[in-house]
Amino acid sequence: MSLIKCPECGKKVNSTDNICNSCGHPLNKTEKNKNKSKKNLKLYLVFIVVAIILIVVFCMFFSSKKKESISKLYVACFENNNICIEEEELEQMFTNTTNTDINSLVFLLDEALLKNIYPNESNKAQKYANEILDSYKEQFDDEEMYLQALSYYGYSSAEEARRSFLLTFYQNKAIEDYARKQITQEKIEKYYENKIRDSIEVSHILINPNNDGLEKAKNIIKSLDNGGNFSELAKQNSYDLSTKNKGGYLGYIDKDDVEETFYEAALNLKINEYSKEPILTDYGYHIILKTSESKKPTLKEVEEKIISKLIEELMSFDAQFGVNALIELRNEYGLKIYDDTLKTKYDKYLENTLSNKVRE
């Protein structure tokens, strides 16, 4: 038997009574059922909690079974987007190529992941691979020599080489995108302020610095002073074979194209003026003729060029940059290697790859 509270006097009475024994106030069904409702609410809450616990346990059990099932079907997966490598697929590549098992796995992982990330780059990748294969073919007279050359570089067939070149394209794309993320607007603006200058159209005569190079350069300047033709003197005397037959014409240059001493000397010349003293660089002595110039472009006009330069700098100054970019990409997509032996080999592969890059 339960007790309820009288709404009139506040004293507790039996829930089965129709009136309050203390004040005679009639008890309606609402008051009599309040306690019952509270009890039912508690039972309902207990039921909800138990149901939630059972659902969580079931999900954990199902997830565990699912992961166990996946690990039996696949040797590795990118768990963030359900890209997986089957054991049979790995075995087939290991058998049909010169790759080790871990190199085969890394190849298959990067190939599957990057094609998924860059689905619209397929045509560019095919063009890239075809151009490389065509360059090999042009070097050899027949198919047999062509295949022997591919074999020398570690490819058992033209198709294996093509597949490798395709992957190289995608890896380069991923590394470039990774590098772009490291380049801030502040770095772009700093590069623009410090390195983008006026473009200058110049010709030059390069003299070998050995023996009497300085004296020879001075004599050419004397010939110019006496009315000599710059183009003819370049054809007769220049040590630069790439420009000699063009009268020494270099075209438009900016600060990144030549050594700073050369650029500054050209910058300080007037239009159609040549240097009155030989300019020494690592290549030798130069006599420079400035024929035109264009003013410094706006940041917007050269921003992509600056980004490309900064990417080149990142990749050239850090030998491990490309390797780290691909490692981070794999981790970002949740790489999980289920086979313990392969996982150990993969860790060792990364360690060796990074240490080799440092030595390079």
Secondary structure as UniProt FT lines:
FT   STRAND          3..5
FT   TURN            7..9
FT   STRAND          12..14
FT   TURN            15..16
FT   TURN            21..23
FT   HELIX           29..73
FT   STRAND          74..78
FT   TURN            79..82
FT   STRAND          83..86
FT   HELIX           87..96
FT   HELIX           101..117
FT   HELIX           119..121
FT   HELIX           122..139
FT   HELIX           143..152
FT   TURN            153..154
FT   HELIX           158..182
FT   HELIX           185..195
FT   STRAND          199..207
FT   TURN            211..212
FT   HELIX           213..225
FT   TURN            226..227
FT   HELIX           230..237
FT   HELIX           241..244
FT   TURN            245..248
FT   STRAND          249..253
FT   TURN            255..257
FT   HELIX           260..267
FT   TURN            271..272
FT   STRAND          273..274
FT   STRAND          279..281
FT   TURN            282..283
FT   STRAND          284..294
FT   HELIX           299..317
FT   TURN            319..320
FT   HELIX           321..332
FT   TURN            333..334
FT   STRAND          335..337
FT   HELIX           340..359
//
